[in-house]
């Protein structure tokens, strides 16, 4: 499945809104995507949850000038700056958004209801205090692109060596969906992002897809437990590179404005 974190959509379209390149309604609709509803809870000055459009407006009124993405994993606090309470919530959700211009961060809580095939997804973004400090381990776009090119070669070599063909109905469906989205231009970031960021995001999603297919393809040729362990060990750094590149792509609009 194509990896498109909700924090990425919130940051990308939130940045477009803050830069005056998207309307509030357009930004909110793009962030919600296929979910039913998004709300923001814990905003300073608000006594309860508010809608996404109002929430983004409140953040701007509080001095927020940009939004960054964090995609932490155990042992890798990617994009986080503390405090420990916020980091723990972000790690549990495996993603977060950190504001620029105000010491605030947003962590999503996803709730699903309804039968299979008709699932109603609601998202609550919990607004929490953060430490104003440089985010952890976020590369530049150029660095991320170089790392990704090498990671793609490594992933291909690893999957070939471990006899993980990445074929079959599930893999073919995932790859077909990826190609269809790429051809339709649905992988593009929001207005205001440089073309290089779009390229890095697409490549990072491709690498992440390869890793996901490798994990989901069952035992494949790696029958022995030692071979399964070798597969996981070999793919772990590739997965880490893909996450770093995703963060670099989503954060590039903010980084570009800070350099100007």
ABEGO torsion letter per residue (X at the ends): XBBBBAAAAAAAAAAAAAAGABBAAAAAAAAAEABABBBBBGBBGBABBBBAAAAAAAAAAAGBABBBBBBBBBGBBBGBAOBAAAAAAAAAAGBBBBBBGBBBBBBBBBBBBEBBGBBBBBBBBBBBBBBBBBBBGBBBAAAAAAAAAAAAAAAAAAAAAAGBAGBEAAAAAAAAAAAAAAAAGAABBBBGBBAAAAAAAAAAAAAAAAAAAAAAAEAEABABAAAAAAAAAAAAAAAAAAAAAAAAAAAAAAAAAAAX
